[in-house]
Amino acid sequence: MLLLVASPAVARDYHVDSQRKFEAISQIEMQPGDAILLKRGMQFSGMLAPLGNGSEEAPVRIDSYGRGKRPQIHARGKEIAGLLLKNPSFWEVQGLEITNTDGSDKDQGDLFGIYVLAEGEEGTYRNVYINDCHIHDVNGMVAGKKRGGIHVHIKKLKNSSFDDLRITNNRIENIGGVGIGNDSSCGGVKLLEDGFESENLWTRVYVAGNRVDTTGRNNIIARVSKDAVYEHNILANSSRRDTGHSIFCFNTEGIRIQFNEAYGNVGDTKNKDGGGESDRGGFDADYNCINTFIQYNYSHDNLWFCGIMKRPTRNVVIRYNLSQNDRAGIYFYGFDRNKQAENVHIYNNTHFVRRGLEVEVFAEGRTPLNSTFENNIFYFEGRGKWGVHAEGINTVFRNNLYFNIEPHPSETVPIVANPGFINPGDVGTDIDLKTMAALGGYRLRSGSPCVDAGLKIVGNGGVDMLKTAIDSEGADVGAFELPKTSLTMGTK
């Protein structure tokens, strides 16, 4: 007889070292402070779907014990997920390896590696942490935005949300669908003529330090949240089955997408049905969003750097990013026939394009809308092009630097010069996103025409890509501020 019975009064560690115990553990209701510990070196088949909840003082943990390789859960395409957390609060998961495929490349349904689902019980779900898991080989290489690696969903509820959701330091690769995503049946943002209204937005959402590589659709989709932070993520080889930006936000307020690296989003610019919006950039400010910040990111070797959707979105700030050798364009204004996007401010970004690439600033002839470009560097080793509708609608260019490209038609006082980078064009891949030190070749030399030449921008974030303080009275042009100590040393 298998003994896995807990005392309700005392927290207990459940050591799972056999398939029999693995199947039995999902029948026990966990109590605050309990831990499910899977033995390292073991492989388990099926789905782990534990019951119960922890408390603020004593979360329930899922972890490993012993020595050797991390424990593996193989759902084999027969279960919705390798790990399912249903209506969870105060759960902390780490150290697992999960697959969920029958081994074929075909579509096996709505499958996940880890699936967190709120359904049937209204409320606020709190403190769900997923850290240091390896999720790989989920489904075939298929599309779909609401399935994939690690997903958190609210379904069939009208007044519910998540608070304190953390998805950190995971490795997610070879995923059908989306690497990391969330969605809600009852959360959203609606822009009004004189403001906006929101309901059931998730709070304290933090997605950081993850590596997401080779996905059927987007690497990450960020939805229904207020003041969420997505940072220090590697976003690689997105959208192998259908088009999509590496990361985008939707129905968000105050999101910050920062200190991420995105690369390898290339391929057919038509979706699998032959139409669509041709999304293949590293980053995207999508619609039904307000107060979006895309900042301090490194985009390279995608078809383009950043998308801005022209359906309802307001107050988009794109600042202090580096785009290096994005292959076909730099900015992509999606839903080109729409005109609802408002107040797009794009400033202090550095764009570098190597010789031999045929790149338009506005990809695929798209039309910029209600946008202001200030203090940016557009550097082309060959000859740069703007795109056929580059003049845009209510689009202003002020104080940008141009090298091997004609100034924008609306530019008021262009800076036409070599910016004087230290050593541009060779940053590489998979950089240290905590320090961003690999980007140092884009720092300015003393005597650069960019130094102290920037327009003053209120609320500019205070630091550049390398966290160098920005001189409030004499900011530089581009994404990299020359430290005043360097300037002083260079003049001695």
N, C-alpha and C positions, 0 to 999 in steps of 0.2 A: 504494500500500500504506500502511495506517495504522500508524504507529509509536507504540506505547504500551507499551514494554518497559522495565521498571525494573531497575536494578542492585541485587542483594540487599544489597550492602555499603554503599550510599550512599542516604540519604533523598532522596526526589525529590518535586518539585511537579508534579502533573499538571494542566495547564491545559485545561479542557474548554470549547471554543468552537464546537462543532457538534453536531448530533444524532448524527452518526456516532461522534464521540468519546464522547458520552454513553452510547451503547449499548455501546461497547467497554470502557469503564472498569470495568464490573462483572465483567469476565472476568480482571482482573489482581489478584493477591493483594498487598494492601498490606503494607508493611514498617514497622517502627517509625520514626516521624518523617516518613512520607510525608504528602502533602496532596493532596486532590482539590479543585481550585479551579474553580468554575463562573463563567463570565463574566457579569458584570452586564449587564442589558439583554437577555439571551438567554432564550428559552423552549424547554423540552425536553419531549418526550412520552415517557411510559412510566414505568419504575421504576428508580431508582438502588439497586442491591443489591451494594455492594462486599464484597470478601473480605479475609481477613487480620485482624491485630490489631496494636496498638501495644504499647508497654511503658510502665512507670511513668515512666521518664525521657523517653520520646519517643512520646507518643500519636499516632495517626493523626488528621488533621484533615479536615473537610469545611467549606469556606468559599467565599467569592466573591472575585473580583478585578476590577479595572477600575472604570469609573465608570457611573453610571446606576442604574436600578432593580435591586433584588435579583433574582438569577436565579430563574426560575420552572420548577417541575416539575409537569406536568399528567398525572396517571395516568389520567384520564378514566373512572374507574369500571371499568377493564379490568384493573387490577393490585391486589394486596392493599394496596399502599401506594405513596406517591410515593418514600419512602426506607425501605428495609428493612435493618436491621442484624441479622444472624444470628450468634448466639453471640459477641457482641462483648465485648472488653475493651480499655480505653484508646482510646476513640474520643471525639472532640470535634466537635460539629456546631454551626454557627451561620450565620445570615444568609441562610437559604433561604426561598423562598415555594413552598408546595405546595398543590395542589388534587387531589381525587380523586372525580369525579362524572361521570355521563353527561349531566348537565344537567337531569335530571328530578327530581321529588320522590318517586319510588318507592323502595322498598327494593332496593338493588343488591348486598346481601350483606354479609359481614364485611370492611368496608373501613376503612383507616386513612390518616391523613396521614403520620405517622412511626410505624413499627412496629419495636420492639426485641424480638427473640424469642430465647429460649434453649430449644433443643430438640435432643435427641439426644446431648448431651455434658454429663455431670455436672460440677459444679464451682462455684466462686465467680466470678462475672463482675464485673469491677471497672472503675471510672472510665468511666462513660458520661455525657457531658455534652451536653445539648441546650439551646442558648441563642439567643435573639433570632431565632426563626423565625416566619413568618406562615403559619399553617395555616388554610385556610378552604374552604368548599364541599366537604365530604366526605360522600358518599352523599346520599340525600334526607333530609328531616326525619323520621327514623325513630328508634325506641327501640333498646334493647339496651345492656347494661352493659359488654360486652367488645369494643367496637369504637368507632372515633371518631377523635379528633384525634391526640394523642401517647399511645401505650400501650406498656407494657413488660410482657411476659408470659414466664413459665416454663411450658412445656408438656411433659407426658409424662416428667417427671424426678422422682426420689425424694429427692434429697439435694443441692439446689442453691439458690443465692441470688444476689442482687446486693449489692455493696458500693460505696458512693460513686456514687450515682445523683443527678444534678442536672438538674432541668428548670426553667429560669429565663428570665424576661423574654420569653416568647413571647406572640404574639397569636393566639388560636384562636377562630374564629367561624363560625357557620352550619355546625354539625357534626351529622350524624346519629350518635346514640349518645352517648358520654361524651367530654367535652373532653380530660381527662387522667386516665389510669387505669393501674393495675397489677394483676397477679394471678399466682398461683403454684399449680402442681399439688402442691407439697410443703411449703408453709409454713402455719403457723397457730398459734393460741393456744387452749388448753383450760383453762377454769377448773375447779379442783378445790375440794373442800370446805375444805381447809386451805391453799390456795395456787393455783398454776397451773403449767402446763407449756407450753413453746413449742418449735417446731422450724423451722429454716431461715428465720428472720425476716431480712429485708433490713436492712442497716445503712447509716448515713450517707446516708439519703434526704433530699433537700432540694428542695422544690418552692416556688418563690418568684418574685414579680414578674410573674406571668403574668396576662393578661387573657383570660378565657374567657367568651364571649358567644353566646347563642342556640344551645342544644344540644337534641338530641332527648330525651336523658335527663339525668342529673346533669352539672353542670359538672366536678366532680372526685370521684373515688373513691380513697381511700387504703387500701391493704391490706398485709398480711403484712410489717410493718416494726417495728423496735425503735427508739424515740427519734427517730422521723422528725419533721421540722419542715416545716409548710406555712404560709407566711406571705406577707403583702404581695400577695395575689392579689385581683383584681377578679373576682367571680363574678356574672354578669349573665344574666337571662332564661333560667334553667335549665328543662329538662323541658318543651319545647314539644310533644313527641309523647306522652309518658307521664309519670306522676307520679314525683317523686324530690326529695330534698333537694339543695340546691346543692352541698354537700360533705358526705361522711360517711366514717367510718373503719370498718374491719372486719378482724378478726384482727390487731390491733395491740397493742403494749406501749409505753406511755410517749409516745404521740404528742402533739405540740403543734400545734394549729390556732389561729393567732394573727395579729392585725393584718391581717385580711382584711375586705373589704367584699362583702356579698351582697345582691342586690336583684332584683326583678322576677320572682320565682318565684311566679306566680299562675296561676289557671285552674281547670279541672275537678279536683275532689279525688278522683275515682275513676279508677283506671287504665284502660287501653284495653279490658280485659276486663270492666269494670264493678264490680270488687271492689278488693281491695288495701288498703294501709294509709294511703292518702291523704297521702303525704309531699309537703309543699310548704313546707318551711322553709328558712332560709338554712344552718343548721348541724345536724349530727346526730351524736350519740354512738351508734353502732350496736352490735351485739352481738359476742361473742367478742373483747372488748377489755378491757384492764386498764390502769389509770393513765392515763386520757385527760384532756387539758387542752384546753378550748375557752375561749380567753381573749383579751381586748383586740380583739375583733371588732366590726364595725359592721354591723348587719342593719337593712334598711329596705325597706318596700314589698314584702315577701314575704307569703304567707298567715300564716306565723308565724316566730318567731325561731329556735327550737331544738327538735330532737327528741331524745328519750332512749328507747332501745329497752329493753323489759322482758324480753327473752330474756337469756341469760347475759352480763352485763357487770358490771364491778366498779371502784370507785374512779373515778368520773366527777367532774371538777371543772369547773364552768362559772362563770367569775369575770371581773369587770371588762370586761364587754361592754356595748354600747349597742344597744338595740332601739328604733327610731323608726318609728312608724306601720306596723308589721306589721299586716296588715289584718283578720285573723280571729281570731288567737290569739297567745299568746306561747310557751307550752311545749306540746309534743305528745309524749305518752307512747305510743309505738307498740307493737304486739302486745299489746293491752290485756288479753287473757285470761292472759298470762304474768306470772310474779311472780319471775323470777330476778335482776333487776337489784339490785345491792347498793351501798350507800354512795355515793349521789349527793349531792354538796355544791354548792349553788348560792348564791353569795354575791357581794355588792358589784357587782351589775349594775344598770343604770339602764334602766327601761322607760318610754317616752313614747308616748302614744296621743292623736292629735289629735281634736278634736271632730268628730263625724259618722261615726266608725268604730264598728262593733258588734264589740267584741273581748272574747273570754274569755281569762282568764289560762291556763287549761288547755283547749286547742283541742279542739273537737268533743266536749266532754264527757268527755275522757280522764281517767284516774285516776292521780295521782302515786303513786309507790311508793318506799319506803325512801330518802326524800329529806329533806335539811335545807336550808331557805332562811334565809339570814342577811344582814343589812345591805343588802338590796336596796331600790330605790325603784320603786314602782308608781304612776306619774303618769298620770292620765286627765284630759283637758280636759273631756270629757263624763262620763258615769257608766260606771264599769268593772264587769265581771262576772267571776265566778270560773269558772263551768262547773258542771254538775250533779253531778260527782263530785269536786269540788275538795278535799274533806276528806282524801281519799287513804287510803293504807294505810301505816302507820308513817311518816308525813310530819309534819315539825316546822317551824314558822315561829318565828323569834326575831329581834326587833329590826329589823323591816322598816318602811319608811315608806310610808304610804298617803295618796294624794291623790285624792279623788273616787271612791274604792272602799272598801267596808267591809273592815276587817282580816280576814285569813284566820281561819277558825274555831279553828284551833289556836294562833294567835299568843299568845305569853305577855305581852310588853310592847310593844304596837304604838306606833309614832310616827305620829300622825295630824296632818299639817301640810303646808303648802306647803314643798317642799325649798329654794326660793330659788335656782333656776338663774339664771344671768346672762342667757341668751337662748336658750331651748330651741326645738326643733321645726323648725329650718330649716338642717340641716347640708348637704343637697344630695347629689349623686351624683358618683362617681369622684373621691374625695378623695385627697390625698397620704397614702398608707398608711405612709410612712416617718416622718412627723412626727405624723400624726393631728390637726394643728392645727385643722382645720375643726370638730372636736368641742368646741372651747373654750366654746361657748355653754352647755354642760351643766356647766361648772364651778360651784361653789357660791359664793354671795355670803357675805361676812363676816357673821356673825350667823345663818347658816342653822342650823336645828335638826339638820342632819346632821353638822355639824362636831364632831369629837371624840366622836361619839355611837356609833361602831361597836363591836361586840364584837371583842375581840382574837381573831384567827384565826392559829394557828401555821402557818408555811409559806405565807404569803399571796402570795408572789411578789415582794414588796418594792416594787413600783411600781404606779401606776394606768394607765389607758389612755393618758395623755399622758406616761408615764414619770416622773411626779412621785413622789418617794419617799413611802412610806406611814409615818406615825408609828407605830412599833411599840406605843406605849403609848396612843395616842389616835387610832386610825384613824377616818375619816369613813364615813358611810353612802353607798352608791352607788358608781358606777364612777370618780368623779373626786374626788381628794383636793385639798382647798384647801391650796396651798403655805403653809408657815408664814410665809414672808416677806409673802405677801398678807394673811394674818391680822393680822400685826403692823402693816402699813401701814394696814389698814382700821380699826384701833383708835386711831390717832394723832389 
